[in-house]
Amino acid sequence: MKLEAQTLAKIKTRINEKVMGCHGTWIDWQYLLDAAALLAKCRYTLQYTYPYAYYMEPSPRKELVREKLKLIVI
């Protein structure tokens, strides 16, 4: 939660700097806020993926999930 708030604050600051420096309009930089929201959603999903994989019954699917998680961490 803190990380998301910090990221959003940095993005808003950067957008304001760009707009005030005449490097585009607020709408031109709006995609950064959309990207931050998507990043938060991905982090939220990933947060619950590790416990899910840990408590899965032993199966080929569990091994697949664990292998995919290893790729994400690298």
PyMOL Python script that loads the backbone (N, CA, C, O; Angstrom):
from pymol import cmd

cmd.read_pdbstr("""\
ATOM      1  N   MET A   1       0.819  -1.184   0.000  1.00  0.00           N
ATOM      2  CA  MET A   1       0.000   0.000   0.000  1.00  0.00           C
ATOM      3  C   MET A   1       0.871   1.260   0.000  1.00  0.00           C
ATOM      4  O   MET A   1       0.607   2.203  -0.746  1.00  0.00           O
ATOM      5  N   LYS A   2       1.903   1.269   0.835  1.00  0.00           N
ATOM      6  CA  LYS A   2       2.784   2.430   0.867  1.00  0.00           C
ATOM      7  C   LYS A   2       3.510   2.593  -0.458  1.00  0.00           C
ATOM      8  O   LYS A   2       3.662   3.705  -0.965  1.00  0.00           O
ATOM      9  N   LEU A   3       3.956   1.475  -1.011  1.00  0.00           N
ATOM     10  CA  LEU A   3       4.675   1.517  -2.283  1.00  0.00           C
ATOM     11  C   LEU A   3       3.790   2.091  -3.379  1.00  0.00           C
ATOM     12  O   LEU A   3       4.251   2.881  -4.204  1.00  0.00           O
ATOM     13  N   GLU A   4       2.541   1.703  -3.390  1.00  0.00           N
ATOM     14  CA  GLU A   4       1.619   2.211  -4.405  1.00  0.00           C
ATOM     15  C   GLU A   4       1.395   3.714  -4.233  1.00  0.00           C
ATOM     16  O   GLU A   4       1.344   4.458  -5.213  1.00  0.00           O
ATOM     17  N   ALA A   5       1.265   4.150  -2.989  1.00  0.00           N
ATOM     18  CA  ALA A   5       1.066   5.582  -2.728  1.00  0.00           C
ATOM     19  C   ALA A   5       2.305   6.378  -3.142  1.00  0.00           C
ATOM     20  O   ALA A   5       2.188   7.464  -3.708  1.00  0.00           O
ATOM     21  N   GLN A   6       3.487   5.835  -2.858  1.00  0.00           N
ATOM     22  CA  GLN A   6       4.723   6.515  -3.242  1.00  0.00           C
ATOM     23  C   GLN A   6       4.855   6.596  -4.762  1.00  0.00           C
ATOM     24  O   GLN A   6       5.212   7.637  -5.312  1.00  0.00           O
ATOM     25  N   THR A   7       4.565   5.493  -5.420  1.00  0.00           N
ATOM     26  CA  THR A   7       4.653   5.458  -6.879  1.00  0.00           C
ATOM     27  C   THR A   7       3.690   6.465  -7.499  1.00  0.00           C
ATOM     28  O   THR A   7       4.060   7.207  -8.409  1.00  0.00           O
ATOM     29  N   LEU A   8       2.472   6.487  -7.011  1.00  0.00           N
ATOM     30  CA  LEU A   8       1.469   7.413  -7.540  1.00  0.00           C
ATOM     31  C   LEU A   8       1.882   8.865  -7.292  1.00  0.00           C
ATOM     32  O   LEU A   8       1.704   9.718  -8.161  1.00  0.00           O
ATOM     33  N   ALA A   9       2.430   9.146  -6.113  1.00  0.00           N
ATOM     34  CA  ALA A   9       2.883  10.507  -5.811  1.00  0.00           C
ATOM     35  C   ALA A   9       4.021  10.931  -6.742  1.00  0.00           C
ATOM     36  O   ALA A   9       4.047  12.066  -7.217  1.00  0.00           O
ATOM     37  N   LYS A  10       4.957  10.021  -7.001  1.00  0.00           N
ATOM     38  CA  LYS A  10       6.072  10.326  -7.909  1.00  0.00           C
ATOM     39  C   LYS A  10       5.570  10.586  -9.327  1.00  0.00           C
ATOM     40  O   LYS A  10       6.041  11.496 -10.009  1.00  0.00           O
ATOM     41  N   ILE A  11       4.620   9.783  -9.752  1.00  0.00           N
ATOM     42  CA  ILE A  11       4.084   9.958 -11.105  1.00  0.00           C
ATOM     43  C   ILE A  11       3.354  11.295 -11.227  1.00  0.00           C
ATOM     44  O   ILE A  11       3.519  12.008 -12.217  1.00  0.00           O
ATOM     45  N   LYS A  12       2.555  11.631 -10.230  1.00  0.00           N
ATOM     46  CA  LYS A  12       1.833  12.909 -10.283  1.00  0.00           C
ATOM     47  C   LYS A  12       2.804  14.089 -10.278  1.00  0.00           C
ATOM     48  O   LYS A  12       2.594  15.086 -10.970  1.00  0.00           O
ATOM     49  N   THR A  13       3.871  13.959  -9.486  1.00  0.00           N
ATOM     50  CA  THR A  13       4.886  15.017  -9.467  1.00  0.00           C
ATOM     51  C   THR A  13       5.550  15.148 -10.822  1.00  0.00           C
ATOM     52  O   THR A  13       5.746  16.259 -11.315  1.00  0.00           O
ATOM     53  N   ARG A  14       5.894  14.034 -11.421  1.00  0.00           N
ATOM     54  CA  ARG A  14       6.553  14.042 -12.730  1.00  0.00           C
ATOM     55  C   ARG A  14       5.626  14.622 -13.792  1.00  0.00           C
ATOM     56  O   ARG A  14       6.062  15.384 -14.654  1.00  0.00           O
ATOM     57  N   ILE A  15       4.351  14.262 -13.728  1.00  0.00           N
ATOM     58  CA  ILE A  15       3.385  14.804 -14.693  1.00  0.00           C
ATOM     59  C   ILE A  15       3.288  16.324 -14.546  1.00  0.00           C
ATOM     60  O   ILE A  15       3.299  17.051 -15.539  1.00  0.00           O
ATOM     61  N   ASN A  16       3.194  16.794 -13.311  1.00  0.00           N
ATOM     62  CA  ASN A  16       3.109  18.241 -13.083  1.00  0.00           C
ATOM     63  C   ASN A  16       4.352  18.960 -13.592  1.00  0.00           C
ATOM     64  O   ASN A  16       4.252  20.048 -14.160  1.00  0.00           O
ATOM     65  N   GLU A  17       5.530  18.356 -13.389  1.00  0.00           N
ATOM     66  CA  GLU A  17       6.767  18.953 -13.897  1.00  0.00           C
ATOM     67  C   GLU A  17       6.736  19.063 -15.422  1.00  0.00           C
ATOM     68  O   GLU A  17       7.121  20.086 -15.989  1.00  0.00           O
ATOM     69  N   LYS A  18       6.277  18.005 -16.070  1.00  0.00           N
ATOM     70  CA  LYS A  18       6.225  18.007 -17.537  1.00  0.00           C
ATOM     71  C   LYS A  18       5.213  19.023 -18.057  1.00  0.00           C
ATOM     72  O   LYS A  18       5.483  19.738 -19.022  1.00  0.00           O
ATOM     73  N   VAL A  19       4.051  19.083 -17.415  1.00  0.00           N
ATOM     74  CA  VAL A  19       3.012  20.013 -17.866  1.00  0.00           C
ATOM     75  C   VAL A  19       3.463  21.456 -17.639  1.00  0.00           C
ATOM     76  O   VAL A  19       3.287  22.305 -18.513  1.00  0.00           O
ATOM     77  N   MET A  20       4.037  21.734 -16.485  1.00  0.00           N
ATOM     78  CA  MET A  20       4.499  23.090 -16.196  1.00  0.00           C
ATOM     79  C   MET A  20       5.710  23.479 -17.051  1.00  0.00           C
ATOM     80  O   MET A  20       5.938  24.662 -17.301  1.00  0.00           O
ATOM     81  N   GLY A  21       6.475  22.498 -17.494  1.00  0.00           N
ATOM     82  CA  GLY A  21       7.619  22.767 -18.358  1.00  0.00           C
ATOM     83  C   GLY A  21       7.249  22.810 -19.832  1.00  0.00           C
ATOM     84  O   GLY A  21       8.129  22.828 -20.693  1.00  0.00           O
ATOM     85  N   CYS A  22       5.949  22.826 -20.129  1.00  0.00           N
ATOM     86  CA  CYS A  22       5.438  22.895 -21.507  1.00  0.00           C
ATOM     87  C   CYS A  22       5.912  21.722 -22.368  1.00  0.00           C
ATOM     88  O   CYS A  22       6.240  21.889 -23.542  1.00  0.00           O
ATOM     89  N   HIS A  23       5.942  20.548 -21.769  1.00  0.00           N
ATOM     90  CA  HIS A  23       6.300  19.337 -22.511  1.00  0.00           C
ATOM     91  C   HIS A  23       5.072  18.474 -22.762  1.00  0.00           C
ATOM     92  O   HIS A  23       5.175  17.248 -22.802  1.00  0.00           O
ATOM     93  N   GLY A  24       3.952  19.077 -22.926  1.00  0.00           N
ATOM     94  CA  GLY A  24       2.711  18.363 -23.189  1.00  0.00           C
ATOM     95  C   GLY A  24       1.632  18.824 -22.229  1.00  0.00           C
ATOM     96  O   GLY A  24       1.868  19.652 -21.350  1.00  0.00           O
ATOM     97  N   THR A  25       0.446  18.272 -22.415  1.00  0.00           N
ATOM     98  CA  THR A  25      -0.683  18.599 -21.551  1.00  0.00           C
ATOM     99  C   THR A  25      -0.908  17.459 -20.577  1.00  0.00           C
ATOM    100  O   THR A  25      -0.289  16.399 -20.671  1.00  0.00           O
ATOM    101  N   TRP A  26      -1.810  17.704 -19.639  1.00  0.00           N
ATOM    102  CA  TRP A  26      -2.143  16.679 -18.656  1.00  0.00           C
ATOM    103  C   TRP A  26      -2.638  15.407 -19.358  1.00  0.00           C
ATOM    104  O   TRP A  26      -2.299  14.295 -18.952  1.00  0.00           O
ATOM    105  N   ILE A  27      -3.413  15.578 -20.375  1.00  0.00           N
ATOM    106  CA  ILE A  27      -3.960  14.431 -21.104  1.00  0.00           C
ATOM    107  C   ILE A  27      -2.842  13.639 -21.789  1.00  0.00           C
ATOM    108  O   ILE A  27      -2.924  12.415 -21.890  1.00  0.00           O
ATOM    109  N   ASP A  28      -1.797  14.332 -22.259  1.00  0.00           N
ATOM    110  CA  ASP A  28      -0.678  13.644 -22.895  1.00  0.00           C
ATOM    111  C   ASP A  28       0.022  12.687 -21.942  1.00  0.00           C
ATOM    112  O   ASP A  28       0.581  11.679 -22.374  1.00  0.00           O
ATOM    113  N   TRP A  29      -0.004  12.990 -20.665  1.00  0.00           N
ATOM    114  CA  TRP A  29       0.712  12.177 -19.670  1.00  0.00           C
ATOM    115  C   TRP A  29      -0.226  11.285 -18.862  1.00  0.00           C
ATOM    116  O   TRP A  29       0.210  10.613 -17.927  1.00  0.00           O
ATOM    117  N   GLN A  30      -1.486  11.273 -19.211  1.00  0.00           N
ATOM    118  CA  GLN A  30      -2.485  10.483 -18.482  1.00  0.00           C
ATOM    119  C   GLN A  30      -2.176   8.985 -18.514  1.00  0.00           C
ATOM    120  O   GLN A  30      -2.542   8.258 -17.590  1.00  0.00           O
ATOM    121  N   TYR A  31      -1.515   8.525 -19.557  1.00  0.00           N
ATOM    122  CA  TYR A  31      -1.212   7.091 -19.672  1.00  0.00           C
ATOM    123  C   TYR A  31      -0.338   6.612 -18.515  1.00  0.00           C
ATOM    124  O   TYR A  31      -0.366   5.428 -18.179  1.00  0.00           O
ATOM    125  N   LEU A  32       0.433   7.501 -17.904  1.00  0.00           N
ATOM    126  CA  LEU A  32       1.261   7.106 -16.773  1.00  0.00           C
ATOM    127  C   LEU A  32       0.411   6.706 -15.567  1.00  0.00           C
ATOM    128  O   LEU A  32       0.750   5.764 -14.850  1.00  0.00           O
ATOM    129  N   LEU A  33      -0.680   7.414 -15.347  1.00  0.00           N
ATOM    130  CA  LEU A  33      -1.588   7.051 -14.253  1.00  0.00           C
ATOM    131  C   LEU A  33      -2.268   5.720 -14.538  1.00  0.00           C
ATOM    132  O   LEU A  33      -2.477   4.917 -13.629  1.00  0.00           O
ATOM    133  N   ASP A  34      -2.615   5.484 -15.807  1.00  0.00           N
ATOM    134  CA  ASP A  34      -3.208   4.200 -16.180  1.00  0.00           C
ATOM    135  C   ASP A  34      -2.210   3.066 -15.953  1.00  0.00           C
ATOM    136  O   ASP A  34      -2.579   1.989 -15.484  1.00  0.00           O
ATOM    137  N   ALA A  35      -0.948   3.315 -16.287  1.00  0.00           N
ATOM    138  CA  ALA A  35       0.092   2.310 -16.090  1.00  0.00           C
ATOM    139  C   ALA A  35       0.301   2.025 -14.610  1.00  0.00           C
ATOM    140  O   ALA A  35       0.529   0.876 -14.231  1.00  0.00           O
ATOM    141  N   ALA A  36       0.228   3.045 -13.775  1.00  0.00           N
ATOM    142  CA  ALA A  36       0.389   2.855 -12.328  1.00  0.00           C
ATOM    143  C   ALA A  36      -0.752   2.015 -11.761  1.00  0.00           C
ATOM    144  O   ALA A  36      -0.532   1.167 -10.897  1.00  0.00           O
ATOM    145  N   ALA A  37      -1.965   2.250 -12.245  1.00  0.00           N
ATOM    146  CA  ALA A  37      -3.107   1.466 -11.786  1.00  0.00           C
ATOM    147  C   ALA A  37      -2.957   0.003 -12.202  1.00  0.00           C
ATOM    148  O   ALA A  37      -3.271  -0.901 -11.429  1.00  0.00           O
ATOM    149  N   LEU A  38      -2.482  -0.223 -13.406  1.00  0.00           N
ATOM    150  CA  LEU A  38      -2.263  -1.588 -13.878  1.00  0.00           C
ATOM    151  C   LEU A  38      -1.154  -2.273 -13.084  1.00  0.00           C
ATOM    152  O   LEU A  38      -1.258  -3.456 -12.762  1.00  0.00           O
ATOM    153  N   LEU A  39      -0.106  -1.539 -12.772  1.00  0.00           N
ATOM    154  CA  LEU A  39       0.985  -2.083 -11.972  1.00  0.00           C
ATOM    155  C   LEU A  39       0.492  -2.484 -10.580  1.00  0.00           C
ATOM    156  O   LEU A  39       0.879  -3.535 -10.068  1.00  0.00           O
ATOM    157  N   ALA A  40      -0.347  -1.666  -9.973  1.00  0.00           N
ATOM    158  CA  ALA A  40      -0.905  -1.986  -8.657  1.00  0.00           C
ATOM    159  C   ALA A  40      -1.754  -3.249  -8.724  1.00  0.00           C
ATOM    160  O   ALA A  40      -1.698  -4.092  -7.829  1.00  0.00           O
ATOM    161  N   LYS A  41      -2.534  -3.374  -9.784  1.00  0.00           N
ATOM    162  CA  LYS A  41      -3.373  -4.557  -9.953  1.00  0.00           C
ATOM    163  C   LYS A  41      -2.521  -5.826 -10.114  1.00  0.00           C
ATOM    164  O   LYS A  41      -2.844  -6.874  -9.554  1.00  0.00           O
ATOM    165  N   CYS A  42      -1.448  -5.720 -10.872  1.00  0.00           N
ATOM    166  CA  CYS A  42      -0.550  -6.857 -11.071  1.00  0.00           C
ATOM    167  C   CYS A  42       0.134  -7.252  -9.769  1.00  0.00           C
ATOM    168  O   CYS A  42       0.258  -8.438  -9.464  1.00  0.00           O
ATOM    169  N   ARG A  43       0.575  -6.263  -9.006  1.00  0.00           N
ATOM    170  CA  ARG A  43       1.212  -6.560  -7.718  1.00  0.00           C
ATOM    171  C   ARG A  43       0.238  -7.222  -6.768  1.00  0.00           C
ATOM    172  O   ARG A  43       0.610  -8.136  -6.032  1.00  0.00           O
ATOM    173  N   TYR A  44      -0.994  -6.774  -6.776  1.00  0.00           N
ATOM    174  CA  TYR A  44      -2.023  -7.359  -5.920  1.00  0.00           C
ATOM    175  C   TYR A  44      -2.257  -8.825  -6.287  1.00  0.00           C
ATOM    176  O   TYR A  44      -2.369  -9.681  -5.409  1.00  0.00           O
ATOM    177  N   THR A  45      -2.328  -9.105  -7.573  1.00  0.00           N
ATOM    178  CA  THR A  45      -2.531 -10.484  -8.028  1.00  0.00           C
ATOM    179  C   THR A  45      -1.339 -11.354  -7.665  1.00  0.00           C
ATOM    180  O   THR A  45      -1.510 -12.473  -7.180  1.00  0.00           O
ATOM    181  N   LEU A  46      -0.153 -10.857  -7.892  1.00  0.00           N
ATOM    182  CA  LEU A  46       1.056 -11.611  -7.601  1.00  0.00           C
ATOM    183  C   LEU A  46       1.192 -11.886  -6.108  1.00  0.00           C
ATOM    184  O   LEU A  46       1.727 -12.922  -5.712  1.00  0.00           O
ATOM    185  N   GLN A  47       0.720 -10.979  -5.295  1.00  0.00           N
ATOM    186  CA  GLN A  47       0.785 -11.126  -3.849  1.00  0.00           C
ATOM    187  C   GLN A  47       0.088 -12.400  -3.388  1.00  0.00           C
ATOM    188  O   GLN A  47       0.547 -13.045  -2.445  1.00  0.00           O
ATOM    189  N   TYR A  48      -1.008 -12.772  -4.035  1.00  0.00           N
ATOM    190  CA  TYR A  48      -1.761 -13.957  -3.635  1.00  0.00           C
ATOM    191  C   TYR A  48      -1.385 -15.199  -4.432  1.00  0.00           C
ATOM    192  O   TYR A  48      -1.898 -16.285  -4.160  1.00  0.00           O
ATOM    193  N   THR A  49      -0.510 -15.055  -5.397  1.00  0.00           N
ATOM    194  CA  THR A  49      -0.109 -16.201  -6.207  1.00  0.00           C
ATOM    195  C   THR A  49       0.830 -17.128  -5.440  1.00  0.00           C
ATOM    196  O   THR A  49       0.722 -18.348  -5.558  1.00  0.00           O
ATOM    197  N   TYR A  50       1.739 -16.571  -4.663  1.00  0.00           N
ATOM    198  CA  TYR A  50       2.691 -17.392  -3.923  1.00  0.00           C
ATOM    199  C   TYR A  50       2.009 -18.313  -2.912  1.00  0.00           C
ATOM    200  O   TYR A  50       2.302 -19.508  -2.898  1.00  0.00           O
ATOM    201  N   PRO A  51       1.107 -17.800  -2.060  1.00  0.00           N
ATOM    202  CA  PRO A  51       0.427 -18.716  -1.136  1.00  0.00           C
ATOM    203  C   PRO A  51      -0.429 -19.745  -1.872  1.00  0.00           C
ATOM    204  O   PRO A  51      -0.520 -20.897  -1.447  1.00  0.00           O
ATOM    205  N   TYR A  52      -1.047 -19.336  -2.959  1.00  0.00           N
ATOM    206  CA  TYR A  52      -1.857 -20.268  -3.749  1.00  0.00           C
ATOM    207  C   TYR A  52      -1.008 -21.430  -4.234  1.00  0.00           C
ATOM    208  O   TYR A  52      -1.417 -22.587  -4.130  1.00  0.00           O
ATOM    209  N   ALA A  53       0.167 -21.132  -4.763  1.00  0.00           N
ATOM    210  CA  ALA A  53       1.052 -22.182  -5.269  1.00  0.00           C
ATOM    211  C   ALA A  53       1.561 -23.062  -4.135  1.00  0.00           C
ATOM    212  O   ALA A  53       1.738 -24.266  -4.319  1.00  0.00           O
ATOM    213  N   TYR A  54       1.796 -22.482  -2.978  1.00  0.00           N
ATOM    214  CA  TYR A  54       2.339 -23.237  -1.852  1.00  0.00           C
ATOM    215  C   TYR A  54       1.345 -24.286  -1.361  1.00  0.00           C
ATOM    216  O   TYR A  54       1.731 -25.412  -1.046  1.00  0.00           O
ATOM    217  N   TYR A  55       0.059 -23.917  -1.296  1.00  0.00           N
ATOM    218  CA  TYR A  55      -0.941 -24.812  -0.733  1.00  0.00           C
ATOM    219  C   TYR A  55      -1.638 -25.695  -1.761  1.00  0.00           C
ATOM    220  O   TYR A  55      -2.558 -26.432  -1.408  1.00  0.00           O
ATOM    221  N   MET A  56      -1.228 -25.639  -3.007  1.00  0.00           N
ATOM    222  CA  MET A  56      -1.829 -26.517  -4.018  1.00  0.00           C
ATOM    223  C   MET A  56      -1.454 -27.969  -3.734  1.00  0.00           C
ATOM    224  O   MET A  56      -0.377 -28.257  -3.212  1.00  0.00           O
ATOM    225  N   GLU A  57      -2.357 -28.869  -4.084  1.00  0.00           N
ATOM    226  CA  GLU A  57      -2.054 -30.293  -3.982  1.00  0.00           C
ATOM    227  C   GLU A  57      -0.953 -30.638  -4.978  1.00  0.00           C
ATOM    228  O   GLU A  57      -0.913 -30.071  -6.070  1.00  0.00           O
ATOM    229  N   PRO A  58      -0.054 -31.563  -4.618  1.00  0.00           N
ATOM    230  CA  PRO A  58       1.000 -31.953  -5.572  1.00  0.00           C
ATOM    231  C   PRO A  58       0.388 -32.475  -6.876  1.00  0.00           C
ATOM    232  O   PRO A  58      -0.408 -33.414  -6.873  1.00  0.00           O
ATOM    233  N   SER A  59       0.772 -31.853  -7.974  1.00  0.00           N
ATOM    234  CA  SER A  59       0.266 -32.240  -9.284  1.00  0.00           C
ATOM    235  C   SER A  59       1.135 -31.578 -10.342  1.00  0.00           C
ATOM    236  O   SER A  59       1.949 -30.710 -10.026  1.00  0.00           O
ATOM    237  N   PRO A  60       0.967 -31.982 -11.592  1.00  0.00           N
ATOM    238  CA  PRO A  60       1.717 -31.312 -12.656  1.00  0.00           C
ATOM    239  C   PRO A  60       1.388 -29.813 -12.749  1.00  0.00           C
ATOM    240  O   PRO A  60       2.244 -29.002 -13.104  1.00  0.00           O
ATOM    241  N   ARG A  61       0.157 -29.468 -12.431  1.00  0.00           N
ATOM    242  CA  ARG A  61      -0.232 -28.057 -12.487  1.00  0.00           C
ATOM    243  C   ARG A  61       0.540 -27.239 -11.448  1.00  0.00           C
ATOM    244  O   ARG A  61       0.944 -26.108 -11.719  1.00  0.00           O
ATOM    245  N   LYS A  62       0.743 -27.814 -10.256  1.00  0.00           N
ATOM    246  CA  LYS A  62       1.499 -27.121  -9.211  1.00  0.00           C
ATOM    247  C   LYS A  62       2.931 -26.877  -9.682  1.00  0.00           C
ATOM    248  O   LYS A  62       3.482 -25.798  -9.468  1.00  0.00           O
ATOM    249  N   GLU A  63       3.521 -27.863 -10.310  1.00  0.00           N
ATOM    250  CA  GLU A  63       4.881 -27.697 -10.819  1.00  0.00           C
ATOM    251  C   GLU A  63       4.938 -26.605 -11.889  1.00  0.00           C
ATOM    252  O   GLU A  63       5.889 -25.826 -11.942  1.00  0.00           O
ATOM    253  N   LEU A  64       3.928 -26.559 -12.727  1.00  0.00           N
ATOM    254  CA  LEU A  64       3.868 -25.530 -13.763  1.00  0.00           C
ATOM    255  C   LEU A  64       3.783 -24.134 -13.137  1.00  0.00           C
ATOM    256  O   LEU A  64       4.489 -23.218 -13.559  1.00  0.00           O
ATOM    257  N   VAL A  65       2.929 -23.978 -12.147  1.00  0.00           N
ATOM    258  CA  VAL A  65       2.782 -22.687 -11.478  1.00  0.00           C
ATOM    259  C   VAL A  65       4.093 -22.294 -10.820  1.00  0.00           C
ATOM    260  O   VAL A  65       4.509 -21.139 -10.913  1.00  0.00           O
ATOM    261  N   ARG A  66       4.748 -23.235 -10.158  1.00  0.00           N
ATOM    262  CA  ARG A  66       6.012 -22.936  -9.488  1.00  0.00           C
ATOM    263  C   ARG A  66       7.098 -22.553 -10.489  1.00  0.00           C
ATOM    264  O   ARG A  66       7.900 -21.659 -10.217  1.00  0.00           O
ATOM    265  N   GLU A  67       7.132 -23.209 -11.624  1.00  0.00           N
ATOM    266  CA  GLU A  67       8.104 -22.857 -12.655  1.00  0.00           C
ATOM    267  C   GLU A  67       7.855 -21.451 -13.199  1.00  0.00           C
ATOM    268  O   GLU A  67       8.796 -20.691 -13.427  1.00  0.00           O
ATOM    269  N   LYS A  68       6.605 -21.117 -13.401  1.00  0.00           N
ATOM    270  CA  LYS A  68       6.258 -19.772 -13.890  1.00  0.00           C
ATOM    271  C   LYS A  68       6.622 -18.705 -12.861  1.00  0.00           C
ATOM    272  O   LYS A  68       7.080 -17.622 -13.225  1.00  0.00           O
ATOM    273  N   LEU A  69       6.421 -19.003 -11.588  1.00  0.00           N
ATOM    274  CA  LEU A  69       6.779 -18.048 -10.542  1.00  0.00           C
ATOM    275  C   LEU A  69       8.289 -17.847 -10.499  1.00  0.00           C
ATOM    276  O   LEU A  69       8.755 -16.738 -10.237  1.00  0.00           O
ATOM    277  N   LYS A  70       9.056 -18.901 -10.750  1.00  0.00           N
ATOM    278  CA  LYS A  70      10.515 -18.780 -10.780  1.00  0.00           C
ATOM    279  C   LYS A  70      10.936 -17.836 -11.913  1.00  0.00           C
ATOM    280  O   LYS A  70      11.878 -17.059 -11.755  1.00  0.00           O
ATOM    281  N   LEU A  71      10.247 -17.901 -13.040  1.00  0.00           N
ATOM    282  CA  LEU A  71      10.565 -17.025 -14.166  1.00  0.00           C
ATOM    283  C   LEU A  71      10.272 -15.570 -13.834  1.00  0.00           C
ATOM    284  O   LEU A  71      10.988 -14.673 -14.278  1.00  0.00           O
ATOM    285  N   ILE A  72       9.231 -15.336 -13.061  1.00  0.00           N
ATOM    286  CA  ILE A  72       8.859 -13.968 -12.698  1.00  0.00           C
ATOM    287  C   ILE A  72       9.903 -13.359 -11.773  1.00  0.00           C
ATOM    288  O   ILE A  72      10.241 -12.183 -11.903  1.00  0.00           O
ATOM    289  N   VAL A  73      10.411 -14.151 -10.843  1.00  0.00           N
ATOM    290  CA  VAL A  73      11.349 -13.656  -9.846  1.00  0.00           C
ATOM    291  C   VAL A  73      12.679 -13.288 -10.471  1.00  0.00           C
ATOM    292  O   VAL A  73      13.346 -12.366 -10.002  1.00  0.00           O
ATOM    293  N   ILE A  74      13.069 -13.976 -11.500  1.00  0.00           N
ATOM    294  CA  ILE A  74      14.379 -13.734 -12.120  1.00  0.00           C
ATOM    295  C   ILE A  74      14.421 -12.435 -12.810  1.00  0.00           C
ATOM    296  O   ILE A  74      15.449 -12.073 -13.384  1.00  0.00           O
TER     297      ILE A  74
END
""", "prot")
cmd.dss("prot")
cmd.show_as("cartoon", "prot")
cmd.util.cbc("prot")
cmd.orient("prot")
